[in-house]
Every structure is written in structure tokens, then in C-alpha cells.
Amino acid sequence: MSYQNQLAVLFEGNGEISKFQILAQRLNVPLRQLSEQNPETFFLTWRDGELKLLDKELLKKGGLSVDISPRNGEQRSYPAPKEGAFAQAIGRKTKTVVDATTGWAQDSLCLFRMGYDVTCIERSPMMVELLTDAFIRLENESWVQKLQLAPPKLLYGNAIELLQKLDMPHDCIYLDPMFPPKRKKSALSKKSMTILQEVVGEDLDRTELFEAALLVTAKRVVVKSPDYAEPLGGKPTETFGSKLLRYDVYIKN
Ligand SMILES: C[S@@+](CC[C@H](N)C(=O)[O-])C[C@H]1O[C@@H](n2cnc3c(N)ncnc32)[C@H](O)[C@@H]1O
């Protein structure tokens, strides 16, 4: 994947520069200092001990990192109760879940906190860097250490290929591909998702991904969809959710 003129690593004068150089080399993007002349739109840098993604608008604000804290209203005990449309769709008896479209990992981390055994797949190298940083932070959280939990396993690559190479069948494969926005600031109004849409674009191969998931899952495939999108795999076995958001469940025969 080429990030030409799109992404750079930003060194703001804090910390060891070699860490920034290594990240820039790994992603094959330039290392920049803060300047109006930088041609890139997005920047990765460490701030407050977290790897963050910035765009021009966020340069002076904090930037975006993968948020490892529980969602608003989520119970803080472990495992959190398997409640709501998301848990219903994944299935209470499900043990192992592959999140084949990890993105900002908000769904993966919610599953992890509900006690599911989660494997994450992500194909954007930039997102993999942000996720790696987040899972290290998660591993160091006191509650994770106290309970001796391992953070989700993270696999880098295209899930259409990686799903076929998993070492065992998983109970559920979860898909939340990027659909085109219905109108500006509808389902994508959260800044993190808008930025992700700008960097990775629409996931045009989502039907192929669905087929690959159905082929390898042991029990079910769950697809998160905006209300206006056609179900990815035709008529689902069941659907949970609200008006704006659906979880379509396909149970394997
Ligand atoms: C809408 S976002 C997922 C958001 C995520 N559910 C969350 O809670 O933050 C979709 C992500 O899936 C990734 N993706 C889409 N298709 C993929 C594929 N075939 N293999 C791996 N990653 C994929 C994209 O790069 C993007 O980061």
C-alpha cells in the first residue's frame, strides 16, 4: 500500500528520534517536522505516551488514538455482561470471534471486555501501527494484568486471504466493512470513522470478504450495516439492532 503524499510520521522534538525513524521506515513514509509546507494530510506521532493520528485540523488538538477504555455506560467489571443487540448477534454461546475488519477496534475491544476470545485482522498498515500501540497499552492496564488476560491477537493482512489460514475454525466471524456514506456526516459522523474513511476508502471487496468468512466460520458470520445498505449476504438468518444500525446474522448450516 502506498501512502504517497497522504501520510507522514511527525517528530515534534519530544523523545528519541530513532523510534520515529523506524516507524517511518516501516510504513515507507517520510519523517517530517511541523511545518505548513508538509504536503501530507495525515500524520502519526506519539503524544502523551500514545501513538496518535492527526490531520491538519487535529494538529493542535490531541489527535486520535485507539481508545482502550470502556464505552459510555459499559459495566466496568470483567467480563462485562453480554447484553444488547451486538452481543445477541455474536451469540452468548460463542467463544471465539474473529474481527476481520478491526479498524479502531471499538467493536473488538467491546467483545474482549465481554470475555470473548478475539482475533483481530486489519489490512491498513497505518491502522495496524495504531492497534499494536493500543494492545500494548491494554496489556499494561492494571485490570488486565490482575486478571492475567492476553490482549486480542492482531493479524496484519487482507482477511480474504488470512481467514483461510487461521489455525482453527472460529465460532463467529464479525464484519464491519466501510460502506459508502449515505450523506455527509450520517453514519460516519464520528471523527475517527470519517478519518478512516478518508485514509482507507470504501471496502469495495466486502462481498468477497463475506463469502470468505462464510466459508471458514464454524457457526456464524455477523455483519454490521448501516440502515440504508442491502444485506451483504442476501437474506440473513436473523437481524438485531436499531433503525440506524443493523447486525445481520448468517448461521452456517
Ligand atoms: C468501518 S472500519 C471498522 C470499524 C471497527 N468495527 C471499529 O469498531 O472501530 C473497517 C476496517 O476494516 C478494514 N478492512 C476492510 N476490509 C478488510 C479486509 N478484507 N481485510 C482486512 N481488513 C479489512 C479497513 O481497513 C478498516 O480499517
The ligand as an ORCA input file, in Angstrom:
! r2SCAN-3c Opt
* xyz 0 1
  C     -15.546      0.509      9.284
  S     -13.950      0.082      9.773
  C     -14.209     -0.979     11.152
  C     -14.503     -0.264     12.437
  C     -14.459     -1.165     13.635
  N     -15.539     -2.096     13.674
  C     -14.366     -0.390     14.929
  O     -15.086     -0.731     15.889
  O     -13.560      0.549     15.023
  C     -13.405     -1.065      8.569
  C     -11.940     -1.505      8.718
  O     -11.804     -2.789      8.133
  C     -10.624     -2.865      7.386
  N     -10.857     -3.868      6.333
  C     -11.828     -3.854      5.390
  N     -11.756     -4.933      4.596
  C     -10.717     -5.674      5.059
  C     -10.122     -6.904      4.640
  N     -10.574     -7.579      3.579
  N      -9.071     -7.379      5.352
  C      -8.601     -6.690      6.431
  N      -9.103     -5.517      6.850
  C     -10.145     -5.008      6.184
  C     -10.419     -1.454      6.842
  O      -9.055     -1.219      6.556
  C     -10.924     -0.605      8.015
  O      -9.878     -0.297      8.902
*
